[in-house]
Amino acid sequence: MNSYDEARSVLRGLFDAGLKAADPAICVPPHLPSPPKGRTIVVAAGKAAASMARAVEDNWPGELEGIAVTRYGHGVSCKTIEVIEASHPVPDDRGEVAARKLLKTVEGLGSEDLVLCLISGGGSALLGLPAEGLTLDQKKAVNKALLASGAPIGEMNTVRKHLSSIKGGRLAQAAFPARVVTLGISDVPGDDPSVIASGPTVADSTTLSDAVRVIEKYGIDIPDAVRAHLRKPESETPKPGDAVFANTEFVLIAKPADMVEAVVAAGRGMGYEVVSLGADIEGEAREVGAEQAQRALGIANGMKPGDTPVLIVSGGETTVTVDHEGGRGGRDCEYLLSLAVGLDSHPRIFALACDTDGIDGSEDNAGAIIDPDTLARAAEKGLDASKHLSAHDSYTLFSATGDLVVTGPTLTNVNDLRVILVLPPAEGAF
């Protein structure tokens, strides 16, 4: 490897290998159930909803109909399944209307009908149908506070499920007695079906009390109507053992571990030594970045000329606790800026961090790539990396340095990929 461009190209290629492992066109068809005697209704929600729906249409032997709700810009053309785009991560009116319409399509079905539910990350925000007695604005206020709190996705969804008319198993409840088969693409550490998109077809083991504890833990100020709703026993979600789940099935068709394994295999196939940290990394993005910088430096400092280059690969979902307004940048760029600060322009270390849905937070980039000159390029433009990290303003810095990775919507979502490339000392450029 004899240039920075080559190192960056390797990292970008590894990201593509990870995306391929979660392509709905590849992972949906092998898991399609047999057609029923009755009707087939497709309901889909998430960032991969439209691409999953099209994969079903392309491979289904009979008639079908349905609705797919996805994020703005993530839609694809389908023949008979209606695709609706709505807001993520904060719900909007289109998401509420779409969720109401989706819920309506599964009502009144019989035991010989099939509901094929296609679920992927982002579905929780996109299915923005408040519980009876609550408004969308009240849900949005709670959702926005949760996003800024630093709460992990499981805790956020514990609250979301109890404020919804469709999540936390209520979609399955509405579809009963039809058969419900859910194909899921996981974007959450641990791949818990009840957490992916807040589990609209899965029994919910969390309780109203759990939701209250999350709110109190993070000091979230909630509207009075939400507080009153969480105190009513009838607001509880359907639980394991409920008859509405007797004819339901959940099939996990792609998960973060598949993506990480694909990247590990690709790296080893290219002749690298690969250290996999797994697919379930959580924690504050800047803290994970600092920890992984020390790991990379330890490897770099122990290498000799002629040693095999090393890749450090990890997946999962970090968090960013926002303590003030004004900065731009998602968790991948914040992780990467923290990593860059920790590496302090080490001449033999490069890294990529990207969200597999193509959107890091709410910006237009999937993430970024850093090289040994990133901090120097920032300094030339008058940008202090440590100050931008403190301000949660990683996007601004990486935009100025030309390090952003912009893919557009990838039409899948198996969480974040982080890859650090450590080269051995050698004569020449490095």
N, C-alpha and C positions, 0 to 999 in steps of 0.2 A: 504494500500500500504506500503510494508515494505522493499523495496530495490530500489536502483538506477536502477537496471536492469528492474524491473517491470515498473517503471515510463517511461523509455526509450521504453519499449515494447508497452506501451499504446500509446505513440506518434507515433511510427512506424505503429501501427494498424490503427490509425486515418488517416494517410497518405494513406494507402491502401484503406480505405473507400472512400476517396476523389477520388482516381484513378478509382475505380469501377464505380462511377457516370458518368465518361466520357469515358467509354470503348466503342469503335466504334461497337464492336459486339453486344452491347446492345442498343446503341442510334441511329445507322443508320437504321436498318430494319423498325421501325415503321413509318419512314418518306419517304420511297421510293415511287416515283410516279408510276402511271400506265404505262405499256409499250406502246410505240407509234405504229402507223401503219408502220412507217419507221424504220430506223436504230437507235440503242442506242449506243452512244459514251460516254465513261467514261473518264473524264480528272480530275486528282487529283494532288494537290500540298500541301505540308506541312509535318510536322513531323508525322502526323497521316495518311498521304495519302495512304500508302500501306495497313494499317490495315483497313481503311475505304473502300478501293477498294475490299479487300477480303470479307468484310461484305456484300458488294453489290453482289459480285459473289455468295456468299453462300445463298442469298435470292432472286435473280432475276429470274423470271419465263421464260425469253426468252433469245435470243442471245444478246451478247454485246461484245464490243471491246474497247480498249483505252490505256491510258498511265497514270501512277502514278509516280510523282517525289517526292522523300523524301530524308531526310538527310542520310549521310553515317551511316550504322549500324541500320537504322530504317526500312529497307525493310523486307517484308514477301512474301512468295510464293503465286502467283496468277495463275489462270488457263489460262485466255485469255487476261488479262490486263497486259501490259508490265510495270515492275517496274524498274525505273532508280534511282540510288542514286547519290547525288551531295553534294556540300559543303554548310554548314551553320555555322556561320552567314555571312561569306564573300563568294560571289558567285564564282564559278569556271567554267572552260570550259564545263564540263559535264552538269552543270545546264543550260548553254546557249544552248547547243545542244538539251537537253531535252525539253526546253521551245519552241524552234523552231519547234521541232517535234510535240509537243503537239498542238501548234497553227495550224500546217498543218493539223492535224486530224479533225479539226472542220470546215475547209474551204470547200465550195461547197456543203453544206448540204441544204436540203429543209425544207419546213414548217412542214412536217410530221415526221421529224427526231427529236430525243431527244438528247441533250447534258446534261449529268448528271455530274455536276461539284462538286467535293469533296474538300473542302477547310479547312485548319487548319493552326495554327500558324507556322511560318517558311516558308510559301509559298512564301513570298515576296523575300527573298534571294535566294530561290531555283529556282524561275522562272527568271533566270538571263539573259534575252534577252534584250539587249540595244535597245533604240530607233534608228531609221535610222540615220546614220551619227555619232553615238557614238560607242566606243569600250568597251569591257568588262573590260579592265584595267581601263578605265576612270570611269566606274560605280563602280568598286571595290574600287577605291581611295576615291570616295565620300561616299560610304557605310561604309568604315572603319572609316572615319572621323566622320560620324554621330554616329556610335557605341561608339566612344570615347568621344563624346561631352556631353553626359548626356541628350540628347534630348529624350523626351518620344516617344513611338512607333507611335502615331498619326502624330507627326511632321516629324519623319523619313520617314514614308510612304507617306506623302505629296510630299516629294522630289523624292522618289523612283518611284512613279506612273508617274511622269513627265519625267522620264529618261528611260521609258520602252516601249516595243512594245506589251506587253501582259497584263500589270496591268492597274488599273484605268479604267476598263470597256472595255478595248480593246479586251479581249477574247470574250466577248459577241458580240462585233462589228464584229469580224471575223466569229462568228458562225451564225449570222443573215442570213436567216430568221428562222432557226431552233428554236425549243422551248429549253430554257435553264433553268434547275432547279438546283440550288446550295444548297447543304447541307453543313452547316458550323459549325465547332467547334471553338468557340471563345477563344482566349488567350489574349484579350485586354480589359482594363477597359472600360466599357460602351457598349461593344459588338457591335460597329458600323460595319455593314457589309462592308462598304467601306474601313475600316482600316484592317480588318482581311485579311492577305496575300496581302494587298494593293488592295483589291477588284477587281479582274480580270473580274468579271461578273456584277459589280455594277456601276451605274452612279457615277461620281466623282464630288463632289461639290467644291473641292479645285481647285485652279487655278495656272497658271504659276507664278503669282505674289506672291501667298502664298509660293510656293517652294523657290523663291528667298528670301523672308523674313526669312524663317527658316535658310537658308544658312548664311544670314547676321547676324541673331540673335546669332548664335553660332560661328561666325567668321571662317567658314569653307573655306579653300582655294580650289577652284574648277578649273579643267582644262579649258582652253579657249574654247574648243569645247563644253563643258557642258554649260558654260555661254552663248555662242552663241545660243545653242539649246533652252535654257529657254527664249530667247528673241523672238523666232519665233512663231507667232500666230498658225501656223499649228502644233506646238508641243502640243497644248492643248488636254486634255482628253475629251471623250464624257460626256455630262452633263445630269442631270435629264430632262426628257421630250424628249430625243432623241428617234427616232423610233426604234433604235436597242434594246431598253429595253422593247418594248411593249409585248414581249412574254417571259419574264424572271421572275423567282421567286426565292427568297432567303429564306431558312428555317434554322433557328438557332436550331441545334439539341443538343448542349451541350455548357455550358458556365461556367465561373468561379463561378458564384453564385450557380449553381447546385452543384459544388464540395464543396463549403463552407457549403451549406445547408446540404449536406450529412454528412459532418464532425460534424456539430452542432448536427444533429439528433443522430449520433453514440455516441457522447459525453454525450448527455442527457440520452440516453439509458443505458449508463454505470453508471449513477447516479451522474454525475458531474453537477455543475452549469456552464453554458456556456455564455460567453460574446462574441458576434459576432461584429466585426468591419467592416463587409461587404467584398465584393469581389473586390473593386475598389481602393485599397490603392496604391498611387503613391508617388513619391518623392525620394530623395537621400536615398539609402539603409541604410547608417550609421545614418542618421537623424531619419528615421523611427525606427531603432533599439533602438536608445537612447530614443525616445519618448515612445516606448512600454515598455522599461525597467522601466521607471518611473511609468507607469500605473500598471505594475505587482508588483512593490515594494509597491505601495499604497494599492493594494489589500492584499498583504502578511502582511503588517504591521497592517491591520485592522482585521485580522482573529484571532479567538480564538480556543483553543483545541476543537475538535469535530465538527467544521464547515465543510461544504461540500467543497471539493476541487473545484477549479475554472479553467476552460479552457478559454483562450483568443484566438479567432480564427480570422484569416484575410486572404484575398486573394488579388490579384492584381499584379502589376508589378512595382517594384522600379527600380531605375537607379543607375549606378555607373559612376560618372564623373572621367575619368582617367586623372590625371594631370602629370603622369610620367610613364615610362615603367618599367617592371621588375617584378611586382607582379603577383600572380596567385590567381584566385578565382572569382566566379560569384557574382551576386547580393544577392543570398540567404545566402551564407557564409559571405559576407561582413555585411549584416544585422545582422546575428547571432553573429558575433564577436563583433559588436558594442553593441548588446544586452548584451552579456556576460560581456563586460567591464562595462556597466551601472549597471548590477546586482551585480557586485563585489563579485561573489561567494556566493550569498545568499543561505542559506542551504535548502530552500524549493521550489526553482524555477527551472524548467527544460524547455527546448524549442526545437522545430524542425522547420526548414525552408527548404523547398525543392521545386524544379521546377517539375511540374507534367509531363514534357516530359522526366524526368530522367537525364537531363543534365543541370547543373548550369553553365551558361556561355559557356565556351569551354573546360571544364575539363571532367573527367570521373565520376563525382559524381552528384547525384541529389541535394544534399545539405548536411546538417549535423544536429546533435543533440548535445545540450550542457546540462551538469548537473552541480551541485555545485562544482565538482572537476575539471572541464575543465581547468580553469585558473591555478590551482595548477599543473596539469599534464604538462601544457605548460611551466610553470616556472621551473619545474624539468628538462626539456630538454633545458633550457637556452633561451626560447622564451618569448619575451615581447609582450603581447597582444596588447597594445596601439601602439607599433611601427609597428606591423604587420598590424594593422588597417590603420595606416597612409600610409603604403606602398601598400595598396590594395593587401595584401598577406595572405588572410584568409585561402585559400586552404592549404598552407604550414603548417600553425599552426594546423588546424584541422586534417590534415593527420598525423602529429606527435603525436597528442593526441588520435588518434583512434576514432575520432568523426564523420568522414565522413559517409554519407549514400550513398551507391552505389547500384543502382537498374538495371543499364543498361537502354536502351531505353524502355519506357513504351508503346510506340505506340499510345499515345494520347497527348493532350496539352491544358490544360485550365489554364495556368499560374501558379503562385506560391501559395504555402500554407504555412502559418505560424501558429504554435500552441504553446502557452505558458501554461504550467501546473503549477499552484500555489497550494501548499499543506498547510493545516493548521498546527499550531504548535502541537507537540505531544511528548510524552515520547519516548525514544528509539533512533532510527537511525537519525531522523530528529530533 
